[in-house]
């Protein structure tokens, strides 16, 4: 069986979904001032820029998309074909857990595949970690790889724990989804990746920082607790983008949006899914013919969708990332949730397409967890893996900063305001952007680079589409 390394292009619509994290390395030792920074080098400082730590006034934030679901969809502009022109990418296999290479129909696949973008000499390192279902070779990870590589950093893009590759080769339980365990597995993988690249690829790293987005931001929060205690990586700064505050709430929203398809009827639901996929595929084709192609036509098409159709389109992403994950969890240990014989991979994958996030939680993750923790249930595990659980550690860690959007549809608005009160000047709250829908927006990129001490946004922004926002016409009037 050949497990697909790439998700359908529709995934480009919503790399925003519980997704994406980025790590940036920073030199250890004294603070680097802008005047001391060599040309084209990302010099990372220890002071916090004045622009951060505020609740941004809508009058000072001319972001165009006030409809949060359409804003979320704009994340589809973040490099859905994975190309970073002018930058060499290496695919590196980091040795995984022993014994997993003997799984039925997955023989020999015991490496965790990461994407490496290297500088020629010593440099800070950027780890880019995808969120739910994202892999290292498409979407936001590669987009920001171009940005940070141009700024002078090495870049490593990691797979999300919620992918078949991570589940097989890096997840000790074989069933990712419980944040504390996933963070521990990620922490070990990051250490193993650095050791492998130093030994086999002579990678010279001057320091490490972390930026996480969505589910990756939540995992990054747990990583900050681990690293503060163990100092095995000594990560200097953690920037967390749009972390989910309540996993149960986020999952319930996605399930509700997926269920809209039943109300649409089979014909309309299929038409919406087909049109969504076609819009992004057309954009990818435009980029093949013209590297400077914009996302404008796609935005115009999506602006014609109703709110419910946008929600359904976003939820469809989960249908793409789950089948392979379900397949691999059952190859590691068969729980009998798939009826097709184990030697009929295609049939098992087709069967796995019917799984929702709730199915994964209730039929696979929770039963497996109950073997080591009697009485465990999904709600309790989600609460124990939430940001609130470790918020005291996060609040008291001066290395951590959070950026969030007040209209993120996967978070309750009141909870965001409560979080801002707790985090104070270590959280920046933007008025618009949906879920990760403003990471292409210039002011947000400037804030991110300023946090990591880039002295001049103009020298840090690459000229390729990997680091430029998807230009959209002011004449477009989304609903």
C-alpha positions as MATLAB code, in Angstrom:
seq = 'XXXXXXXXXXXXXXXXXXXXXXXXXXXXXXXXXXXXXXXXXXXXXXXXXXXXXXXXXXXXXXXXXXXXXXXXXXXXXXXXXXXXXXXXXXXXXXXXXXXXXXXXXXXXXXXXXXXXXXXXXXXXXXXXXXXXXXXXXXXXXXXXXXXXXXXXXXXXXXXXXXXXXXXXXXXXXXXXXXXXXXXXXXXXXXXXXXXXXXXXXXXXXXXXXXXXXXXXXXXXXXXXXXXXXXXXXXXXXXXXXXXXXXXXXXXXXXXXXXXXXXXXXXXXXXXXXXXXXXXXXXXXXXXXXXXXXXXXXXXXXXXXXXXXXXXXXXXXXXXXXXXXXXXXXXXXXXXXXXXXXXXXXXXXXXXXXXXXXXXXXXXXXXXXXXXXXXXXXXXXXXXXXXXXXXXXXXXXXXXXXXXXXXXXXXXXXXXXXXXXXXXXXXXXXXXXXXXXXXXXXXXXXXXXXXXXXXXXXXXXXXXXXXXXXXXXXXXXXXX';
ca = [
       0.000    0.000    0.000;
       1.299    3.456   -0.804;
       0.142    5.917    1.822;
      -0.145    9.272    0.099;
       2.491   11.750    1.100;
       0.360   14.652   -0.052;
      -3.166   15.617    0.860;
      -5.617   16.782   -1.743;
      -5.192   20.353   -2.883;
      -8.353   21.168   -1.002;
      -6.232   21.066    2.136;
      -4.797   24.355    0.963;
      -8.119   25.968    1.794;
      -7.753   25.468    5.487;
      -4.240   24.907    6.593;
      -5.765   27.255    9.083;
      -7.624   24.439   10.807;
      -6.006   23.686   14.118;
      -2.785   23.960   12.219;
       0.632   25.179   11.717;
       3.525   26.080   13.880;
       6.827   27.723   13.170;
       9.993   27.720   15.201;
      12.794   30.200   14.829;
      16.233   29.826   16.267;
      18.011   32.703   17.884;
      21.673   33.180   18.814;
      22.450   32.596   22.483;
      24.207   35.217   24.573;
      24.052   39.008   24.466;
      21.247   40.860   22.756;
      21.832   41.638   19.092;
      20.954   45.207   18.199;
      19.923   46.153   14.677;
      23.149   48.034   14.131;
      25.148   44.873   14.863;
      23.151   42.688   12.490;
      24.988   41.453    9.367;
      23.195   41.992    6.020;
      20.436   39.436    5.298;
      20.872   37.861    8.745;
      17.968   37.365   11.139;
      19.290   38.906   14.352;
      17.057   37.948   17.209;
      16.774   40.111   20.293;
      15.557   39.643   23.814;
      13.445   42.779   24.096;
       9.754   42.884   23.199;
       8.771   45.297   20.415;
       6.451   48.099   21.448;
       3.883   47.039   18.832;
       3.220   43.776   20.622;
       1.291   43.125   23.817;
      -1.701   45.252   22.854;
      -5.333   44.853   21.871;
      -5.273   46.267   18.368;
      -7.825   48.987   17.670;
      -9.932   48.108   14.588;
      -9.365   51.664   13.358;
      -5.636   50.952   13.238;
      -5.984   47.595   11.496;
      -7.244   47.945    7.906;
      -7.585   44.204    7.291;
     -10.274   43.794    4.640;
     -12.102   40.599    5.510;
     -14.547   41.182    8.341;
     -16.359   37.869    7.755;
     -14.326   35.393    9.853;
     -15.011   32.332    7.698;
     -13.938   34.064    4.511;
     -10.893   35.362    6.395;
     -10.070   31.787    7.388;
     -10.402   30.664    3.779;
      -7.721   33.177    2.720;
      -5.174   30.927    4.419;
      -5.520   28.877    1.246;
      -3.232   31.424   -0.370;
      -0.359   30.280    1.837;
       1.578   28.230   -0.680;
      -0.790   25.292   -1.349;
       1.644   23.854   -3.928;
       4.568   23.986   -1.505;
       6.913   25.786   -3.896;
       9.584   28.187   -2.668;
      11.330   29.380   -5.836;
      15.034   30.001   -5.472;
      15.342   28.087   -2.192;
      16.593   24.504   -2.054;
      14.567   22.108    0.072;
      15.930   18.787    1.277;
      13.729   15.920    2.451;
      15.407   14.344    5.473;
      14.346   11.093    7.101;
      14.901   11.155   10.862;
      15.034    7.609   12.327;
      11.792    6.808   14.092;
      10.643    4.431   16.794;
      12.133    0.926   16.597;
       9.798   -1.800   15.410;
       7.367    0.439   13.559;
       9.063   -0.397   10.241;
       7.478   -3.856   10.424;
       3.860   -2.703   10.271;
       1.755   -4.556    7.666;
       2.008   -2.897    4.245;
       4.170   -0.147    5.775;
       7.389   -2.119    5.893;
      10.545   -0.024    5.916;
       8.727    3.236    6.698;
      10.246    4.004   10.074;
      11.535    7.526    9.442;
       9.878   10.845   10.236;
      10.163   12.991    7.124;
      11.072   16.626    7.702;
      11.812   19.442    5.256;
      15.146   21.221    5.636;
      16.022   24.650    4.229;
      19.628   25.394    5.184;
      21.974   28.331    5.195;
      25.567   27.853    4.081;
      27.069   28.427    7.498;
      26.122   28.783   11.161;
      22.700   30.327   11.607;
      19.665   30.366   13.871;
      17.233   27.523   13.232;
      13.547   27.703   12.379;
      11.462   24.621   13.194;
       8.119   24.790   11.380;
       5.511   22.442   12.778;
       2.189   21.852   11.062;
      -1.035   21.589   12.990;
      -3.770   19.048   12.564;
      -3.039   16.990    9.478;
      -0.459   19.303    7.913;
       2.712   17.831    6.464;
       6.091   19.530    5.967;
       5.802   20.032    2.215;
       2.739   22.234    1.586;
       1.018   25.301    2.938;
       1.874   27.671    5.744;
       5.045   25.842    6.748;
       6.648   26.287    3.344;
       5.320   29.852    3.102;
       7.058   30.869    6.297;
      10.092   28.770    5.410;
      10.664   31.196    2.544;
      10.227   34.184    4.835;
      12.598   33.034    7.564;
      15.167   31.519    5.207;
      15.392   34.839    3.383;
      15.965   36.453    6.773;
      19.004   34.228    7.306;
      17.769   31.263    9.327;
      17.960   27.537    8.796;
      14.417   26.127    8.574;
      13.105   22.678    9.496;
       9.435   21.879    8.866;
       8.007   19.073   11.011;
       4.869   16.992   10.434;
       1.842   17.453   12.626;
       1.339   14.787   15.288;
      -2.063   14.230   13.677;
      -0.560   12.700   10.524;
       0.085    9.105    9.530;
       3.856    9.637    9.350;
       4.118   11.024   12.878;
       1.687    8.443   14.264;
       3.713    5.614   12.797;
       7.282    6.763   13.432;
       7.153    9.211   16.365;
       4.015    8.662   18.465;
       4.758    6.255   21.301;
       1.068    5.534   21.827;
       0.416    5.192   18.101;
      -2.746    7.241   18.631;
      -1.919   10.962   18.680;
      -4.434   13.485   19.926;
      -3.700   13.872   23.653;
      -1.757   17.131   23.831;
       0.619   16.367   26.747;
       1.730   13.098   25.117;
       2.014   14.673   21.659;
       4.143   17.502   23.047;
       6.467   15.021   24.700;
       6.795   13.084   21.437;
       7.434   16.332   19.560;
      10.097   17.359   22.051;
      11.906   14.064   21.513;
      11.565   14.361   17.747;
      13.007   17.879   17.759;
      16.007   16.672   19.749;
      16.478   13.680   17.450;
      16.181   15.892   14.374;
      18.851   18.280   15.604;
      21.185   15.420   16.543;
      20.671   13.746   13.159;
      21.240   16.920   11.160;
      24.302   17.878   13.132;
      25.842   14.433   12.760;
      24.842   13.583    9.197;
      24.398   16.984    7.540;
      26.870   19.151    9.483;
      24.132   21.629   10.353;
      25.537   24.408   12.538;
      22.848   25.955   14.715;
      23.400   29.069   16.802;
      20.175   28.887   18.793;
      16.483   27.983   18.785;
      13.130   29.764   19.169;
       9.607   28.483   18.593;
       6.552   29.826   16.827;
       3.411   27.718   16.849;
       0.033   28.230   15.207;
      -3.343   26.782   16.115;
      -2.980   23.192   17.346;
       0.756   23.652   16.905;
       0.528   26.695   19.177;
      -1.194   24.633   21.839;
       1.484   21.971   21.486;
       4.054   24.770   21.619;
       2.629   25.941   24.940;
       3.184   22.454   26.347;
       6.660   22.411   24.806;
       7.435   25.647   26.657;
       6.627   23.916   29.946;
       8.783   20.910   29.051;
      11.728   22.997   27.919;
      11.580   25.294   30.941;
      11.908   22.216   33.127;
      14.389   20.153   31.109;
      16.337   22.723   29.002;
      17.283   20.090   26.445;
      16.727   22.592   23.616;
      16.821   25.832   25.612;
      14.299   27.525   23.353;
      14.563   31.266   23.901;
      11.216   32.550   22.683;
       7.851   30.960   21.953;
       5.381   32.794   19.701;
       1.986   31.078   19.691;
      -0.552   31.955   16.983;
      -4.291   31.290   17.419;
      -4.022   28.414   19.913;
      -7.362   26.666   20.564;
      -8.391   27.355   24.150;
     -10.952   24.560   24.450;
     -10.441   21.545   22.200;
     -13.948   20.238   22.825;
     -15.450   23.548   21.703;
     -13.297   23.609   18.552;
     -14.108   19.992   17.683;
     -17.822   20.562   18.246;
     -17.754   23.549   15.874;
     -16.045   21.497   13.169;
     -18.504   18.646   13.606;
     -21.411   21.092   13.353;
     -19.993   22.521   10.135;
     -19.473   19.054    8.716;
     -23.055   18.141    9.586;
     -24.298   21.040    7.447;
     -23.761   18.772    4.478;
     -26.736   16.653    5.510;
     -28.933   19.741    5.506;
     -27.656   20.751    2.089;
     -28.576   17.392    0.619;
     -26.173   15.100   -1.200;
     -26.195   17.006   -4.495;
     -25.572   20.470   -3.030;
     -22.948   19.212   -0.550;
     -21.046   17.509   -3.360;
     -21.276   20.656   -5.484;
     -19.893   22.867   -2.686;
     -17.018   20.468   -2.014;
     -16.233   20.183   -5.721;
     -16.326   23.936   -6.239;
     -14.059   24.565   -3.228;
     -11.527   22.085   -4.526;
     -11.721   23.535   -8.013;
     -11.116   27.093   -6.832;
      -7.886   26.143   -5.093;
      -6.749   23.871   -7.912;
      -7.258   26.754  -10.341;
      -5.143   28.965   -8.092;
      -2.378   26.349   -7.999;
      -2.478   26.082  -11.781;
      -2.283   29.873  -12.060;
       0.832   29.797   -9.860;
       2.433   27.175  -12.082;
       2.044   29.427  -15.068;
       2.805   32.668  -13.217;
       4.711   32.546   -9.901;
       3.306   35.970   -9.045;
      -0.324   34.927   -9.463;
      -2.604   36.346   -6.782;
      -5.433   34.794   -4.772;
      -7.845   37.475   -5.968;
      -9.968   35.317   -8.256;
     -10.282   32.636   -5.587;
     -11.419   35.188   -3.012;
     -13.985   36.537   -5.450;
     -15.382   33.028   -5.932;
     -15.429   32.198   -2.227;
     -17.124   35.514   -1.425;
     -20.164   34.164   -3.298;
     -20.497   31.284   -0.817;
     -22.987   31.558    2.014;
     -21.678   31.445    5.580;
     -22.870   27.855    5.889;
     -21.100   26.870    2.666;
     -17.874   28.433    3.907;
     -18.180   26.560    7.192;
     -18.819   23.291    5.368;
     -15.831   23.895    3.082;
     -13.574   24.415    6.086;
     -14.860   21.280    7.803;
     -14.220   19.201    4.688;
     -10.514   19.457    5.431;
     -10.930   16.985    8.271;
     -12.237   14.415    5.829;
      -8.909   14.615    4.028;
      -6.534   14.246    6.963;
      -8.279   11.525    8.962;
      -8.375    8.417    6.697;
      -4.617    7.871    6.571;
      -4.282    8.561   10.296;
      -7.066    6.093   11.106;
      -5.459    3.505    8.828;
      -2.053    3.768   10.524;
      -3.430    3.665   14.074;
      -5.112    0.386   13.175;
      -1.970   -0.959   11.514;
      -0.115   -0.335   14.782;
      -2.834   -1.998   16.834;
      -6.083   -3.207   15.330;
      -9.056   -2.197   17.494;
     -11.592   -3.685   15.108;
     -13.006   -0.324   14.020;
     -12.344   -1.168   10.366;
     -14.087   -4.232    9.032;
     -12.029   -4.749    5.867;
      -9.193   -7.312    6.191;
      -5.799   -5.870    7.180;
      -4.251   -6.945    3.881;
      -6.744   -4.872    1.880;
      -5.356   -1.422    2.361;
      -7.466    0.338   -0.254;
     -10.711   -0.929    1.229;
      -9.604    0.069    4.722;
      -8.728    3.583    3.560;
     -12.086    3.955    1.848;
     -13.803    2.780    5.018;
     -11.779    5.237    7.105;
     -13.128    8.155    5.051;
     -16.376    7.950    6.979;
     -14.645    8.836   10.267;
     -15.202   12.234   11.850;
     -13.105   13.830   14.581;
     -15.644   12.606   17.121;
     -15.365    9.082   15.719;
     -11.594    9.219   16.035;
     -11.865   10.414   19.624;
     -14.610    8.052   20.773;
     -13.723    4.882   18.845;
      -9.917    5.043   18.720;
      -8.234    7.593   21.022;
     -10.297    7.247   24.189;
     -10.471    3.404   24.202;
      -6.701    3.241   23.742;
      -6.172    5.748   26.552;
      -8.455    3.786   28.869;
      -5.946    0.946   28.862;
      -3.532    3.067   30.884;
      -6.080    5.310   32.613;
      -9.291    3.684   33.758;
     -12.351    5.857   33.373;
     -10.790    8.277   30.903;
     -13.236   10.087   28.618;
     -12.897   12.540   25.761;
     -14.099   15.599   27.652;
     -11.709   15.022   30.562;
      -8.750   14.352   28.246;
      -9.476   17.482   26.214;
      -9.663   19.594   29.367;
      -6.415   18.131   30.678;
      -4.798   18.880   27.311;
      -6.105   22.440   27.089;
      -4.234   25.721   27.366;
      -6.066   26.544   30.597;
      -4.458   23.527   32.257;
      -0.960   25.013   31.989;
      -1.824   28.696   31.785;
      -0.060   29.566   35.043;
       3.194   28.199   33.599;
       2.644   29.986   30.291;
       1.745   33.308   31.947;
       4.804   33.182   34.197;
       7.215   32.295   31.385;
       8.682   35.530   29.941;
       9.750   33.615   26.818;
       6.140   33.066   25.672;
       3.960   35.455   23.653;
       0.516   34.777   22.154;
      -1.051   36.357   19.060;
      -4.765   35.752   18.473;
      -7.731   37.084   16.507;
     -10.819   38.306   18.326;
     -13.109   36.820   15.654;
     -11.540   33.339   15.565;
     -14.593   31.100   15.017;
     -12.988   28.171   16.852;
     -12.735   30.088   20.145;
     -15.404   31.647   22.339;
     -15.003   35.442   22.263;
     -15.366   35.802   26.023;
     -12.587   33.287   26.577;
     -10.204   35.299   24.410;
     -10.880   38.428   26.425;
     -10.273   36.451   29.615;
      -7.017   35.105   28.200;
      -5.871   38.637   27.295;
      -6.506   39.805   30.856;
      -4.417   36.937   32.199;
      -1.550   37.248   29.702;
      -1.420   41.049   29.768;
       1.355   42.503   27.624;
       2.475   39.028   26.578;
      -0.533   38.685   24.277;
      -1.466   40.642   21.149;
      -5.126   40.517   20.098;
      -6.088   41.504   16.538;
      -9.714   42.430   15.766;
     -10.031   40.430   12.529;
      -8.520   37.494   10.666;
     -10.654   34.508   11.574;
      -8.568   31.425   12.231;
      -5.046   32.123   10.933;
      -6.508   34.117    8.050;
      -4.191   37.086    8.501;
      -0.779   35.395    8.499;
      -0.280   36.575    4.907;
      -1.131   40.141    5.931;
       1.842   42.515    5.972;
       1.316   44.049    9.454;
       1.076   40.572   10.992;
       4.250   39.433    9.289;
       5.972   42.597   10.490;
       4.902   41.891   14.067;
       6.105   38.298   13.833;
       9.492   39.313   12.492;
       9.803   42.113   15.028;
       9.113   39.654   17.824;
      12.067   37.607   16.623;
      14.187   40.712   16.267;
      14.402   41.054   12.483;
      15.783   44.604   12.170;
      14.096   45.511    8.888;
      11.004   43.909    7.404;
      12.073   45.002    3.952;
      15.225   42.909    4.078;
      13.428   39.990    5.679;
      10.547   39.671    3.221;
      11.494   37.425    0.261;
      10.685   38.543   -3.257;
       9.094   35.178   -4.104;
       5.415   34.377   -3.462;
       6.487   32.341   -0.433;
       6.825   35.497    1.616;
       4.417   37.944    0.056;
       0.746   38.366    0.884;
      -1.900   37.188   -1.576;
      -2.787   40.481   -3.209;
      -6.524   41.010   -3.443;
      -8.460   43.729   -5.164;
     -10.161   46.385   -3.063;
     -13.101   46.079   -5.411;
     -13.962   42.638   -4.032;
     -16.825   42.983   -1.561;
     -17.117   39.752    0.458;
     -20.315   39.139    2.282;
];
